[in-house]
Amino acid sequence: MNREYRRMAWGMLFVLIDFRINGFDIVPDWIGYAMISFGCAQLVAGGNKPFRLAQYTALLLFCFAVVNVFTGTFVVWNSNQDIRPEFGFPMLFNGASGVLDLVLVFLLCAGIYKQAMAVGSEEFAQSAQRCGYIYLIVNGAIDALLPFTFNLSDNFTLIVIMLSFVSLLTKILVTLLLFRASKPFYMPPPSEDSAHAGAIIDKRV
């Protein structure tokens, strides 16, 4: 199980890192989504429905990313040129991808929440739930506001940078959550014998 969470965490890093040379993504997103989908497929045992839905969502995003490799459909705004994206298929493509991204991360956090609650790690479960809500609210608001920033002129670049930075922080938060989930997050309570032994040691000291 820990290996699957680690695989999904590295998959999120592949999606998170956007390193391009002449417009070509050196760290392609489709590899990251494939890793996430495969990791979810290994965690659906026991009736974890959020991970099953996350698996299918990651597959859809995998298809979106592959299409983008061959068509360059995603909108990229160049701050050195006075160019604004046109509202058409590329914008709809970006919008659908953004919605699927929100759904994927929320389902991943929901799956971790369910898994943690099943083993009695309520604190970690609540942490995963908060992470999912934070990502959903913050990035949902950014996705809703970003199209309106295209009509701005002077502060356009600054606003986009600020929104991108906030979005980046939430993505890092989710990635760290997955890495945390790759480690044992359930610590069973001490038995009565161990607790009694500890009390005896304390008295002797």
N, C-alpha and C positions, 0 to 999 in steps of 0.2 A: 504493500500500500504506500509506504513512504517513497518508493521509487516512482510511483505514478504521480504523486504530488510534485516531486522534484522535476519530473519531465514536463508537467504543465507549467511550472514556474519558469523553466528555461524557454518554454514555448512563448510565455508572456514576454520574456526578454526579447525574443526574436521579433515579436510584434512591436515592442516598445522602441527598439533601436531602429532608427531610420537614417542609415548612412548611404548616401548616393554619390555615384561618380558619373557625371554626364547624364544625370537623370535615371541611372540604373541603380536599383536598390541592391546593395551588396549583401544585406541581411534580409532576404525576402520574407514577407509576412506569411506566405502560404506554408512555409516550413513550420512556423510557430503555431499556426492554427491546426496543422496536421498533428503536431505533438500534443496539443491540448485535447483534440478529439480522441486521439489514441489513449491518452491518460484517463480521460473520462470513461472510455469504454471498459477500462480495467477496474473502475470503481463503482459500477452500477450493481454489483452483487449486493444482495440484501435489500433490494427494492429502493435504492436511492434514486428517485425519479428526477430530482434536479440535475444530477450528473448525466442521466440519459438524455434529457432535453439539451443540456450543455454540449453533449457530444454532437447532436444534430445541428445545433447552432454553429459550432465550430466548423463543421463540414460545409455549411452554407458560406461562412466567411472564407473558408479555404477556396471555394469556387470563385467568390468575388475577387480574392487576391490573385488567383490564376488569370482571371479575365483581365485584371489590371496590368499584369505583366505584359500581355500581348497587345493591349489597346491603350494603356496609359489613361484610363478613364478618370482616375481620381484627380480632383481639382487641386492644383498647387499654385499658389499665388506668388509671383516673383516681386519682391519689394523694390527691385532695381528698375522695374518697368511699370509704366502706368497702365496696367492691365487688370481688369476685374473679370472673374469667372462669369460665364453666361449661365442664365437660369435655363437649364435644359436637362438632357439625359445625364450629363456628368454630375450635376447637382443632385438629381434624384438618386443616382448611383451612390454618391457620397452619403446622402441622407439615409438610404436603406442600410448601408454598411454601418453607419453610426448607431442606428437603432439596434441592429444585430449585435454590435459590440456591447451596448448597454445590457441587452438581454443575456449575453454570454457571461459577462462578469457577475451579474446579479445571480445567475443560476450557479456559477462556481461557488460563490459565497454561501448560497443556500445549501448546496451540497456539503460543503465543509461544516456548516452549522448543524445539519442533520447528522453527519457522521460524528461530530464532537459530542452532541447530545446523547447519541446512542451509547457512547462509552463513558458518559458521566462527566465530561469536561465542559461544564456549563460556562465557565469564564471564557474559554477559547471560543466556544460557540457564539457567545454574545459579541466577542471581538469580530468574528467573521460576519455576523449579521450587521453590525455597525459599518463595517468596511463596505459591504454591498450597498447599503443605503446611501453612504457618502458618495460612492462612485456613481450611483444612479442619479442622485440629485444634482451633483456638481456637473457631471458631463452631460446630463440631459439638458440642464440650463444652458451650458455652453453651446451644445448643438442647436438649441432653439435660437440663441442670440447671434451666433456667428453669421448667418446669412444677412442679417441687418447691418453688420459692420462693413459689408461690401459697398454700401452707399456713402460711407464716410471718406473723408479725404485726408485731412492733416493728421489725425490721431489713429488712422487705420492700422499702421504698422505696430504702434505701441499697444493698442488694444488686442490685436491678434497675438502678440508676444506674451502679454499678460495672461490671456485665456489659455494659450498653449502651455504656459508654465504651470498653471493651476491643474490643468488636465494631466500633465506629466506627473505631478506629485501624487495624484490619485492612482495613476497606473503603477507607480512605484510602490504605493501602499498595498495594492492588490498582489503584486509580485512578491513582496516581502511576506504577505499572508500565506501564499502558497509555499514559500520556502519554509515558513514556520510549521505548516501542516505536514511537511515532509519529515519532520522530526516527531518522535512520540509525544503527543500532547495530552496523554492521559496518565495521571499519577494516582494509582489506587491508594485509598486511605490506609493508614497503618493499622495492622491487626491489633487485637487486644494484647497478644503476647508481646509484640514488639513495643507497644506503648508501655506495658508493665516493665519490660526490661529497661526501657529508657528511663522510667521513673526511678528504678533501683540504682542505675548508674548515676543519676543526678543526686540521689541521696548520698551515695558513697563519695562523690566529689565534694 
